[in-house]
C-alpha cells in the first residue's frame, strides 16, 4: 500500500492528466450527444472497466508484452482502430429513423457499456500509459510492488471515471436542450460518426514510442 504522501502526489499528477480531454472523453461525449446522459455515463463505466483490465495487466506484467512485441502491439492497435471506424461508419450510414429517441432501452445501454469496455481494452496506448506512469510512484523497498501498482491503478480509474461522468452529464444535458433544433438533429449523427472514425484513425497511427 503506497503511503499517504505518495498517494497525494499521484492523485495530483493523475488529475493533471485526466482533466485534459483525450480519446476516451471524446468517445463518451459522442455517446452522450447521440444517446443521452444515461448512455454517456454507462459508456464511461464501460471505459472504466476497460481501464481496470489494463491495470490488472500492468500489475501482473502483461502490458510489457505490448512494449516488447511489435506484432502484439500492431494486432491490438488495428483491432481497436477497425472497431472504432466500424462504429463510425454505422453511425454515419444509419437511417434517420434509427436515431435515438427518448430514454435508451436496457439492451442499448448494455451495448454502450460493452462498447466502452472494448474501446478501452483495444487501445494499446492505454496499456503503455499505465505501464509507464504507475511504476514512477512505486517504492519496492516499502511494500509489495504488485499491491502498490494495483492500488495506484484503482485510484487512477476512480478519478478518471468521475471526470468522465461529468463530461457525459454535461454533453448529454447540452444535447437534450438542442434536440428540438432540426439543424442539430440533421448533423448529430455526422458529428458522432466522424468522432468515431477520427478516433479509429488516431488509434491506427499510434506508435509504441
C-alpha positions as a printed Julia matrix, in Angstrom:
209×3 Matrix{Float64}:
   0.0    0.0     0.0
   1.53   3.38   -1.0
   1.96   5.89    1.81
  -0.33   8.93    2.11
   2.21  11.34    0.66
   2.76   9.2    -2.43
  -0.98   8.83   -2.94
  -1.48  12.6    -2.76
   1.28  13.28   -5.27
  -0.02  10.53   -7.53
  -3.6   11.83   -7.33
  -2.44  15.34   -8.22
  -0.4   14.08  -11.18
  -3.26  11.85  -12.32
  -5.79  14.71  -12.14
  -3.46  16.92  -14.2
  -3.57  14.26  -16.93
  -7.24  13.38  -16.57
  -8.64  16.9   -16.91
  -7.17  17.18  -20.42
  -9.77  15.63  -22.78
  -8.42  12.6   -24.6
  -9.83   9.89  -26.89
 -11.88   8.3   -24.1
 -13.56  11.62  -23.3
 -14.32  12.24  -26.99
 -15.87   8.78  -27.23
 -18.01   9.33  -24.14
 -19.1   12.8   -25.25
 -20.11  11.4   -28.65
 -22.21   8.72  -26.97
 -23.88  11.3   -24.72
 -24.69  13.55  -27.66
 -26.04  10.64  -29.64
 -27.95   8.7   -26.96
 -28.3   10.94  -23.91
 -26.78  11.38  -20.45
 -27.51   7.89  -19.13
 -25.89   6.26  -22.15
 -22.88   8.53  -21.71
 -22.48   7.57  -18.05
 -22.86   3.87  -18.93
 -20.21   4.32  -21.64
 -17.94   5.93  -19.04
 -18.42   2.93  -16.76
 -17.52   0.65  -19.67
 -14.36   2.65  -20.35
 -13.51   2.43  -16.63
 -13.95  -1.35  -16.73
 -11.57  -1.47  -19.67
  -9.18   0.62  -17.59
  -9.36  -1.96  -14.81
  -8.37  -4.62  -17.35
  -5.29  -2.57  -18.22
  -4.48  -2.04  -14.54
  -4.66  -5.78  -13.96
  -2.44  -6.39  -16.99
   0.11  -3.82  -15.82
   0.07  -5.31  -12.31
   0.87  -8.84  -13.49
   3.21  -7.72  -16.25
   1.18  -8.49  -19.37
   1.37  -4.92  -20.6
   5.12  -5.35  -21.08
   4.24  -7.69  -23.96
   2.91  -4.72  -25.92
   6.17  -2.88  -25.34
   8.43  -5.76  -26.31
   6.39  -7.27  -29.14
   5.75  -5.21  -32.27
   3.35  -7.89  -33.52
   1.2   -7.84  -30.37
   1.08  -4.05  -30.39
   0.1   -3.95  -34.08
  -2.65  -6.56  -33.69
  -4.26  -4.75  -30.75
  -3.84  -1.37  -32.43
  -5.52  -2.32  -35.7
  -8.27  -4.31  -33.97
  -9.15  -1.22  -31.93
  -8.93   1.05  -34.97
 -11.18  -1.23  -37.04
 -13.74  -1.37  -34.23
 -13.9    2.41  -33.89
 -14.07   3.02  -37.64
 -16.83   0.4   -37.91
 -18.81   2.18  -35.2
 -18.3    5.47  -37.01
 -19.45   4.13  -40.36
 -22.53   2.52  -38.79
 -23.4    5.85  -37.18
 -22.91   7.77  -40.43
 -24.86   5.32  -42.6
 -27.8    4.51  -40.36
 -31.22   5.76  -41.41
 -32.55   8.85  -39.7
 -35.42   6.87  -38.19
 -32.81   4.75  -36.39
 -31.63   7.79  -34.48
 -32.12   7.61  -30.7
 -35.44   8.83  -29.35
 -36.21   9.11  -25.64
 -34.5    7.05  -22.97
 -32.3    4.24  -24.33
 -33.5    0.7   -23.75
 -31.75  -1.71  -21.4
 -30.32  -3.56  -24.41
 -28.92  -0.34  -25.86
 -27.38   0.55  -22.5
 -25.7   -2.85  -22.29
 -24.36  -2.29  -25.79
 -22.99   1.13  -24.81
 -21.31  -0.43  -21.76
 -19.6   -3.23  -23.65
 -18.58  -0.9   -26.44
 -16.84   1.25  -23.84
 -15.05  -1.81  -22.46
 -13.9   -2.93  -25.92
 -12.83   0.55  -27.0
 -10.54   0.92  -23.99
  -9.24  -2.64  -23.89
  -8.27  -2.41  -27.57
  -6.4    0.85  -27.07
  -2.72  -0.15  -26.77
  -1.72   3.36  -25.74
  -3.74   2.93  -22.55
  -1.74  -0.18  -21.68
   1.53   1.59  -22.41
   0.42   4.59  -20.35
  -0.26   2.51  -17.25
   2.98   0.6   -17.68
   4.98   3.84  -17.94
   3.08   6.01  -15.43
   2.26   3.77  -12.46
   5.78   2.44  -11.7
   7.07   6.01  -11.18
   5.16   6.09   -7.88
   6.11   2.62   -6.64
   8.68   2.14   -3.87
   9.69  -1.54   -3.93
  11.5   -1.2    -0.6
   8.42  -0.27    1.45
   5.76  -2.74    0.28
   4.79  -5.2    -2.4
   5.25  -3.57   -5.81
   2.31  -5.54   -7.14
   0.0   -4.26   -4.4
   1.17  -0.69   -4.93
   0.55  -0.89   -8.67
  -2.94  -2.26   -8.07
  -3.85   0.49   -5.58
  -2.46   3.27   -7.78
  -4.28   1.88  -10.8
  -7.57   1.75   -8.91
  -7.14   5.34   -7.72
  -6.48   6.47  -11.28
  -9.53   4.65  -12.64
 -11.8    6.1    -9.92
 -10.58   9.63  -10.65
 -10.91   9.09  -14.39
 -14.45   7.68  -14.28
 -15.56  10.57  -12.05
 -14.24  13.06  -14.59
 -15.7   11.07  -17.5
 -19.15  11.02  -15.9
 -19.06  14.8   -15.53
 -18.28  15.08  -19.25
 -21.08  12.64  -20.04
 -23.64  14.56  -18.0
 -22.58  17.91  -19.44
 -22.66  16.7   -23.05
 -25.94  14.84  -22.56
 -27.58  17.89  -21.0
 -26.45  20.12  -23.86
 -27.67  17.57  -26.39
 -31.06  17.27  -24.68
 -31.59  21.02  -24.91
 -30.71  21.02  -28.61
 -32.92  18.11  -29.65
 -35.72  20.47  -30.63
 -33.4   22.1   -33.15
 -33.84  20.5   -36.59
 -30.39  21.55  -37.74
 -28.83  19.84  -34.7
 -30.75  16.64  -35.4
 -29.61  16.72  -39.03
 -25.89  16.94  -38.16
 -25.91  14.95  -34.91
 -25.08  11.55  -36.39
 -22.45  13.04  -38.7
 -20.65  14.64  -35.77
 -20.73  11.43  -33.71
 -19.78   9.23  -36.65
 -16.88  11.5   -37.58
 -15.6   11.41  -33.99
 -15.52   7.61  -34.03
 -13.78   7.46  -37.42
 -11.26  10.07  -36.24
 -10.54   8.11  -33.07
 -10.04   5.0   -35.19
  -7.56   6.85  -37.37
  -5.67   8.09  -34.3
  -5.54   4.55  -32.9
  -4.24   3.19  -36.21
  -1.5    5.83  -36.24
  -0.37   5.08  -32.67
   3.27   4.11  -32.2
   4.95   2.21  -29.41
   7.31   5.06  -28.6
